[in-house]
Structure formats: structure tokens, C-alpha cells
Amino acid sequence: MANPRYIMLTTAVLSALVVTKSHAETASVIVFDASGSMWAQFENGKSRIEIARDVMDDFAADRDAQGVIGVVSYGHTRRGDCGDIETVLPVAPHAAGDLAATIRTLDPKGKTPLTDAMAQARDLVPRTAEAADIILITDGLENCGGDPCALAAEFAAEGIDLRAHVVGFAMEAEAVETLSCIPDQTGGQLFTTQSGAELAAALTDVALAAPAVEVDLAAPFEVTAGATFEVTVEGGDSDKDYLLIARDGSPEEASRYQRMGNRVGGDGTYEYTAPSDSGEYELRYHLVRDNTIAARHPLTVLAANTRMEVPTAVDAEAKFEVSIAGGVSGYVVIVEEGRAPDDIVSRYARMKNSVDGDEGTLTRTAPETPGRYLLRYHAGDDQRLLVEQPLVVSE
């Protein structure tokens, strides 16, 4: 999933802060700016630090207390000291009161060594964590000679699932953009918040967010109706994720039956059958953890040349041969003349008279009552009538 270089948080969407993961532990480390500039007046006579404290109180109360999180702060102890960096909360599950109280004890004084603070945050990530997020919340740029872009390159080269995100608080958009190298190189995101309300709404939103999942689908772009084709999945999130073939533009919700019946089973190559109806479709790879779509692949289904040849007349209760072609799986049944095309026979009759779509000859038995009938070839996926031929049954 591509990450935007810059997102203005007018509706406060900060999808980088992750405190839990559905199937594996994700460690999060907040790098909190407590430099002297946080005392600047911001809203309603309050300073930036006072607003940030209030926001973090609410965030701490709402987040999952079982999520693993820690806090590194800088500038909160000494003025003019670029080494003023401290792990104020170790990485572990924490009660809401502990996280909130930690932020409230920070008294902004010093400089902004954000690069070294992020490096310290990286060192706090437990070796047992399967993924990690470092979230830098800052109201200013590096002023201690550090190179955040070089550090981000180190993160990316380490080969671990670590994303570094930047949240600019009360900063100009152009200033925040200079830090875009951090999320660009690590798969994180870049945000700016221009009010306490935006920051509060953002943190509420991200408490339930999940790490981005990049799934690749390799499949043909055109297939014939009813034909089998292969799909190769790479980067899957769970062996219970599911892949659907859906009409282009159709609703993206899936029923429980669809979710269970179309599980992928992890990375690998799988065989699928194209729909019997031609048109524009897409392959949709859904994450089971929240049912969102992680990957799409366009698929054009070409019409099949479905054919059926039958005798014009047969004796009552006699066996006769039917030739079919077109490659669409379904069923071939005998019904009374005049029966509506959408008046489908019973499930038992469909199963008893099923065909696998291969071209060839099959055998059917004429009804015992003489009269006019129809031989119908229906698609198995949506019961559409593909071909029908008249059949006269004689004594």
C-alpha cells in the first residue's frame, strides 16, 4: 500500500500509531518532543505542551492497555544540552494512568535532538516483537546536528519490520515536509496537526489501526468464462485472508460464507475458476483481521462459446446422449416446456445432473410421460441459463 508523502489532518487520520496487532505483537515507541518551544502559546491561551498533555490523557485512557508501548523524550531536563534524551517509559504493556502521568511530568526546557532520540527508540524495540512503529511527535526540526534522513536509511537497511512515522504538531507544512525522508524510507507516514482537536482525534483513530500490509497478486488480465486460471499471492497477512472475484464497481462487503469459502491459505499459487458471465471483474484480496481490501487485480472475463446438441425426439424413459461444449461448469436438466428460465430445479437435481464444463458427451434419461420438454444447460455459479434445446418425448 503506497504511503502519501504528506497528509493534512483536517479530519485527523493518523494511521501510523499502532499499539496492537491482530495476530502478532507490535511494539510502539513514542518519541515525544519536550523541547523549550513546546511552551509557545497555542490555543485559548494554553501552551503546546499543556494541550499535548490533555490529548495524551485521553489517548492513554482509550487505548488498549495490553498493547506494548514506550516513550522516549528529549529536551525535558536541561537547557542547551543535545544529550538530553531519556527513556521515560520502558516498552511494555502500561496502564492508562502510567502513560498519562509520564507525559505530564515532562517539563520542556531544551533543544531538539530528534535524530538521536529516534535511534534510542529503535534500541528499545524488543527482539520478540514481530513489527515495530516509532512515532515522532515534534513541534520543530532537528537542531543538534543529527541527520534524520540518514537514520531512516539505517532503519530501512536493517531488514526488520520497522516503520517510522512523523507527526508535526503546530508546524508549517513546508517544515514537516523536510522530514518526509523518514516515512518515505521506512514505509511510515507523514502527518501534520494544526490544533489540539486534530491531534486528539488522530490519536483516537490510530489506537485501533493496524500496520500496512503490502500484498502482490500475479494473475492474467483476461480469461474465458468458466476457465480455470492461477493466482500467485505474495505478502499475505494471514492464512485466513480471502480472495474474491467480484464485479468491477460492486459493493466491497463479503458475507461470512464468502469469507470462509474463499480463504487463500497464505502465500503461494492457487487455482480459481472464472465466472460464467462475461464482463469486467476484479480480484480482491481481503485481510481477515478487518475485512479491508489489501490488493486488487483487474480481470476481464470473455464470453464462452457454450453449445449443446441433443436429439429432437426420444422415446419415453429412453436414454439418450447430449453433447456440450464451452467450458462452463454447471448442470444439464430436463424440464417441462413453458417453465420460466429462472425457475431453478432443486439442489438435489442440480447435483445429480452436474457437469464439469469439459467438452464431451453425457447421458440423460427421458421422462416417462410423453410430451414437449426443454433440455437446459445452466451455469453452476449463478444458475444462469446458458443454452436450451427443445425435446419431444414420444410413447
Secondary structure by P-SEA (a helix, b strand, c coil): cccccccccccccccccccccccbbbbbbbbccccccccccccccccaaaaaaaaaaaaaaccccccccbbbbccccccccccccccccccccccaaaaaaaaaabbbbcccaaaaaaaaaaaaccccccbbbbbbbccccccccccaaaaaaaaaacccbbbbbbbbccccaaaaaaaaaaaaaccbbbbccccaaaaaaaaaaacccccbbbbbbbccccccccccbbbbbcccccccbbbbbccccccccccaaaaaaccccccccccccccccccbbbbbbbccccccccbbbbbbbcccbbbbbbbccccccccbbbbbccccccccccccccccccccccaaaaaaaccccccccccccccccbbbbbbbbbbcccccccbbbbbbbcc
